[in-house]
Amino acid sequence: MFEFAKFVKDDTGATAIEYGLIAALVAVAGVVAFTATGDSVLTSFTNITDDFCTAVGGTFTMTNTGEDSCVF
């Protein structure tokens, strides 16, 4: 019984657990933020690519791999 009471009062790992929970929360917030901004970033890069392709006389079409997106 004495060992169990000593174990219950021991808080040496509490700080590590708290830091782990904070790191997990930051990771979840990062995933949510990047997911929310993903479409707007993709749209921006697509518009920039279209402008560059048009500037050199090509026609831009979005492809899955990105290859042959700008056709002359």
N, C-alpha and C positions, 0 to 999 in steps of 0.2 A: 504494500500500500504506500509505503514511503516513496518508492521509486516513481509511482504514478503521480503523486502530488508534485514531485520534483519536475517530472516531465510536463505537467500542465502549466507550471509557473515559468518554464524555460521559454524565452521569446527570442532566442538568438537568430532564428531564421525569418523573423517577421519582416525585417527590412528588405531582404532579398525577394520575398513574396510581393511586397508592395512595389518594388522596382519592376518586377516582372509584370504585375498588373498594369502599371503605368505604361510600360513598353508595349503591351498588347493593345491598350487603348489608343496610343499614338499610331500603331500600325493600322488599326481599324479605321481611324480618322483619315489616314493617308489613302487607304484603299477607297474609301467613300469619296474623298475629294478628287482623286485621279479619275475615278469612274464618272463622276459628275461633269468633269471638264473634258473628258475624252472626245466627245462628239464635236465640241466647238474647236478643239485643237485640230482634229481631223479635217474639219471644214476649212479652217484657216490654211492648212498646208495644201489642201486640194485647190483652193483659190489661188494661192501663190504659184503652184505648179502650172495651173491653167494659164496664168498670166505670162509666165516664162515661156511656155510652149507656144502661145499665141504670138509672143514677141519675136520668136525666131521663125515664124511662118508655119507652125504646125497646128494640128488639131488634137486637143487633149481628150482622152477617154479614160476614166478610172478603171484599172484592172486589179485583180486580186493580188498579183505578184508585183505590180509596178512596172513590169517590163512592157515595152511597146505601148506606153501610155500616151506618148507624144508621137503622132504619125505625121510625116511630111508628104 
